[in-house]
Amino acid sequence: MPGDIRLVVLAAKIAKQIFPNFQYGWIADEFEQKLPLELDFRLEAKNCIRCQSIFKDSKDIHIPHVYSELTHPRVLVMSFEDGISIG
């Protein structure tokens, strides 16, 4: 992933040099800052636990249980929940 991030940042810099009106360099910056956080499943586990708290009284929304003791940066372990498509 670090190589992918560097490639996106480089591509944005090259695009800015070739096309002076290029206005999307911020996407590369966001990608560089946020992607590592999105791929740390401990943070995703914390977000899931937070959602459980937010929706605890809902009859229509059920958040899977997070097995924190089995979760680490590259693995998120959650309960399987039957669901329906909302799309």
MIKOLGU-219474 format. One line per 5 residues: number of its first residue (from 0); for each residue x, y, z of N, C-alpha, C, CB. Coordinates in Angstrom, 1 decimal. Glycine has a CB too. Example, Ala and Ser with C-alpha at 12.3 -4.5 7.8 and 13.67 -1.06 7.14 Angstrom:
0	13.2 -5.7 7.8 12.3 -4.5 7.8 13.2 -3.3 7.8 11.3 -4.5 9.0  12.8 -2.2 7.1 13.7 -1.1 7.1 12.9 0.0 7.9 14.1 -0.6 5.7
This chain:
0	0.8 -1.2 0.0 0.0 0.0 0.0 0.8 1.3 0.0 -0.9 0.0 1.2  2.0 1.3 0.7 2.8 2.6 0.7 3.2 2.9 -0.8 4.0 2.4 1.5  3.5 1.9 -1.6 3.9 2.2 -2.9 2.7 2.7 -3.7 4.4 0.9 -3.6  1.5 2.2 -3.5 0.3 2.7 -4.2 0.1 4.2 -3.8 -0.9 1.9 -3.8  0.2 4.5 -2.6 0.0 5.9 -2.1 1.0 6.8 -2.8 0.2 6.0 -0.6
5	2.3 6.4 -2.8 3.3 7.2 -3.5 3.0 7.4 -5.0 4.7 6.6 -3.3  2.5 6.4 -5.6 2.1 6.4 -7.0 1.0 7.4 -7.3 1.7 5.1 -7.6  0.0 7.4 -6.4 -1.1 8.4 -6.6 -0.6 9.8 -6.4 -2.2 8.0 -5.6  0.2 10.0 -5.4 0.7 11.4 -5.1 1.6 11.8 -6.3 1.6 11.4 -3.8  2.4 11.0 -6.8 3.3 11.3 -8.0 2.4 11.6 -9.2 4.2 10.1 -8.3
10	1.4 10.8 -9.4 0.5 11.0 -10.6 -0.2 12.4 -10.5 -0.6 9.9 -10.7  -0.6 12.8 -9.3 -1.3 14.1 -9.1 -0.3 15.2 -9.4 -1.8 14.2 -7.6  1.0 15.0 -8.9 2.0 16.1 -9.2 2.3 16.2 -10.7 3.3 15.7 -8.5  2.4 15.1 -11.4 2.6 15.1 -12.8 1.4 15.7 -13.5 2.9 13.7 -13.4  0.2 15.4 -13.1 -1.0 15.9 -13.8 -1.0 17.5 -13.6 -2.3 15.3 -13.1
15	-0.6 17.9 -12.4 -0.5 19.4 -12.2 0.5 20.1 -13.1 -0.2 19.7 -10.7  1.6 19.4 -13.3 2.6 20.0 -14.2 2.2 20.0 -15.7 3.9 19.2 -14.1  1.5 18.9 -16.1 1.1 18.8 -17.5 -0.2 19.7 -17.7 0.7 17.4 -17.9  -1.1 19.7 -16.8 -2.3 20.5 -16.9 -2.4 21.5 -15.7 -3.6 19.5 -16.8  -1.9 22.7 -16.0 -1.8 23.7 -14.9 -3.2 24.0 -14.2 -1.3 25.0 -15.5
20	-4.3 23.7 -14.9 -5.6 24.0 -14.3 -6.1 22.8 -13.5 -6.6 24.3 -15.3  -5.3 21.8 -13.3 -5.6 20.6 -12.6 -5.9 21.0 -11.1 -4.5 19.5 -12.6  -7.1 20.7 -10.7 -7.6 21.1 -9.4 -7.9 20.0 -8.4 -8.9 21.9 -9.5  -7.3 18.8 -8.7 -7.7 17.6 -7.8 -6.5 17.0 -7.1 -8.3 16.6 -8.7  -5.5 17.8 -6.9 -4.3 17.4 -6.1 -4.7 17.0 -4.6 -3.2 18.4 -6.1
25	-5.7 17.7 -4.2 -6.2 17.4 -2.8 -6.6 16.0 -2.6 -7.4 18.3 -2.4  -7.1 15.3 -3.7 -7.5 13.9 -3.6 -6.3 13.0 -3.2 -8.2 13.4 -4.9  -5.2 13.3 -3.8 -4.0 12.5 -3.5 -3.6 12.8 -2.0 -2.8 12.9 -4.4  -3.7 14.0 -1.6 -3.4 14.3 -0.2 -4.3 13.6 0.8 -3.5 15.8 0.1  -5.6 13.6 0.5 -6.6 12.8 1.3 -6.3 11.3 1.3 -8.0 13.1 0.8
30	-6.0 10.8 0.1 -5.7 9.4 0.0 -4.5 9.1 0.8 -5.4 9.1 -1.5  -3.5 9.9 0.8 -2.3 9.7 1.6 -2.5 9.7 3.1 -1.2 10.7 1.2  -3.4 10.6 3.5 -3.7 10.7 4.9 -4.7 9.7 5.5 -4.2 12.1 5.2  -5.7 9.5 4.7 -6.9 8.7 5.2 -6.8 7.2 5.0 -8.1 9.2 4.6  -6.2 6.8 3.8 -6.2 5.3 3.5 -5.6 4.5 4.6 -5.5 5.1 2.2
35	-4.4 4.8 5.1 -3.9 4.0 6.2 -4.8 3.8 7.4 -2.5 4.6 6.7  -5.6 4.9 7.7 -6.5 4.8 8.8 -7.7 3.8 8.4 -7.1 6.2 9.1  -8.1 3.9 7.2 -9.2 3.0 6.8 -8.8 1.5 6.8 -9.7 3.4 5.4  -7.5 1.3 6.6 -7.0 -0.1 6.6 -6.6 -0.6 7.9 -5.9 -0.2 5.6  -6.7 0.2 9.0 -6.4 -0.3 10.3 -7.7 -0.8 10.9 -5.7 0.8 11.2
40	-7.9 -2.1 10.9 -9.2 -2.7 11.4 -9.4 -2.5 12.8 -9.2 -4.1 11.0  -8.4 -2.1 13.6 -8.7 -1.8 15.0 -9.6 -0.5 15.1 -7.4 -1.6 15.8  -9.3 0.4 14.2 -10.1 1.6 14.1 -11.5 1.3 13.6 -9.5 2.7 13.2  -11.6 0.4 12.7 -12.9 0.0 12.2 -13.7 -0.7 13.3 -12.8 -0.9 10.9  -13.1 -1.5 14.1 -13.7 -2.2 15.2 -14.3 -1.1 16.2 -12.7 -3.1 15.9
45	-13.5 -0.1 16.5 -13.9 0.9 17.4 -15.1 1.7 16.8 -12.8 2.0 17.7  -15.1 1.9 15.5 -16.3 2.6 14.9 -17.5 1.7 14.9 -16.0 2.9 13.4  -17.3 0.4 14.8 -18.5 -0.5 14.8 -19.1 -0.5 16.2 -18.0 -2.0 14.4  -18.2 -0.6 17.2 -18.7 -0.6 18.6 -19.4 0.8 18.9 -17.5 -0.7 19.6  -18.9 1.8 18.4 -19.5 3.1 18.5 -20.9 3.1 17.9 -18.7 4.3 17.9
50	-21.0 2.5 16.7 -22.4 2.4 16.0 -23.3 1.5 16.9 -22.2 1.8 14.6  -22.8 0.5 17.5 -23.6 -0.4 18.4 -24.3 0.5 19.4 -22.8 -1.5 19.0  -23.5 1.4 20.0 -24.0 2.3 21.1 -25.0 3.2 20.5 -22.8 3.1 21.7  -24.8 3.8 19.3 -25.7 4.7 18.7 -27.0 4.1 18.4 -25.1 5.3 17.4  -27.0 2.9 17.9 -28.2 2.2 17.4 -28.8 1.2 18.4 -28.0 1.6 16.1
55	-28.3 1.2 19.6 -28.7 0.2 20.6 -30.2 0.1 20.8 -28.0 0.4 21.9  -31.0 1.1 20.6 -32.4 1.1 20.9 -33.2 0.9 19.6 -32.8 2.4 21.5  -32.5 0.7 18.5 -33.2 0.6 17.2 -33.7 -0.9 17.0 -32.3 0.9 16.0  -34.9 -1.0 16.6 -35.5 -2.3 16.3 -35.2 -2.7 14.8 -37.0 -2.3 16.5  -34.8 -1.8 14.0 -34.6 -2.0 12.6 -33.1 -2.2 12.2 -35.2 -0.9 11.8
60	-32.2 -1.7 13.0 -30.8 -1.7 12.7 -30.1 -2.6 13.7 -30.2 -0.3 12.7  -29.3 -3.6 13.2 -28.5 -4.4 14.1 -27.1 -4.4 13.6 -29.1 -5.9 14.1  -26.2 -4.1 14.6 -24.8 -4.0 14.3 -24.1 -5.3 14.7 -24.1 -2.7 15.0  -23.3 -5.9 13.9 -22.6 -7.2 14.3 -21.8 -7.0 15.5 -21.8 -7.7 13.1  -21.6 -8.1 16.3 -20.7 -8.1 17.4 -19.3 -8.1 16.9 -21.0 -9.3 18.4
65	-18.4 -7.3 17.6 -17.0 -7.3 17.2 -16.3 -8.1 18.3 -16.4 -5.8 17.2  -15.5 -9.1 17.8 -14.6 -9.9 18.7 -13.3 -9.2 18.8 -14.5 -11.3 18.1  -13.2 -8.2 19.7 -12.0 -7.4 19.9 -10.8 -8.2 20.2 -12.3 -6.4 21.0  -10.9 -9.3 20.9 -9.8 -10.0 21.3 -9.1 -10.7 20.1 -10.1 -11.1 22.3  -9.9 -10.9 19.0 -9.3 -11.5 17.8 -9.0 -10.5 16.7 -10.4 -12.5 17.2
70	-9.3 -9.2 16.9 -9.1 -8.2 15.9 -7.7 -7.5 16.1 -10.2 -7.1 16.1  -7.0 -7.3 15.0 -5.8 -6.6 15.0 -5.7 -5.7 13.8 -4.5 -7.6 15.1  -4.6 -5.0 13.5 -4.6 -4.1 12.4 -5.0 -4.6 11.0 -3.2 -3.5 12.3  -4.8 -5.9 10.8 -5.1 -6.4 9.5 -6.3 -7.4 9.4 -3.9 -7.1 8.9  -6.9 -7.6 10.6 -8.0 -8.6 10.7 -9.1 -8.0 11.6 -7.6 -10.0 11.2
75	-10.3 -8.0 11.0 -11.5 -7.6 11.8 -12.4 -8.8 11.9 -12.2 -6.4 11.2  -12.7 -9.2 13.1 -13.6 -10.4 13.3 -14.9 -9.9 13.9 -12.9 -11.5 14.2  -16.0 -10.3 13.2 -17.3 -9.8 13.6 -18.3 -11.0 13.5 -17.8 -8.6 12.8  -19.4 -10.9 14.2 -20.4 -12.0 14.0 -21.1 -11.8 12.6 -21.5 -11.8 15.1  -21.6 -13.0 12.1 -22.4 -12.9 10.9 -23.8 -12.6 11.2 -22.3 -14.3 10.1
80	-24.4 -11.7 10.4 -25.8 -11.3 10.6 -26.5 -11.4 9.3 -25.9 -9.9 11.2  -27.7 -12.1 9.4 -28.5 -12.1 8.2 -29.1 -10.7 8.0 -29.7 -13.2 8.4  -29.3 -10.4 6.7 -29.8 -9.0 6.5 -30.6 -9.0 5.2 -28.6 -8.0 6.4  -31.0 -7.8 4.8 -31.7 -7.6 3.6 -31.0 -6.5 2.8 -33.2 -7.2 3.8  -31.2 -6.6 1.5 -30.6 -5.5 0.6 -31.5 -4.3 0.7 -30.4 -6.0 -0.8
85	-30.8 -3.1 0.8 -31.6 -1.9 0.8 -31.5 -1.2 -0.5 -31.1 -0.9 2.0  -30.7 -1.8 -1.5 -30.5 -1.2 -2.8 -31.5 -1.6 -3.8 -29.1 -1.5 -3.2
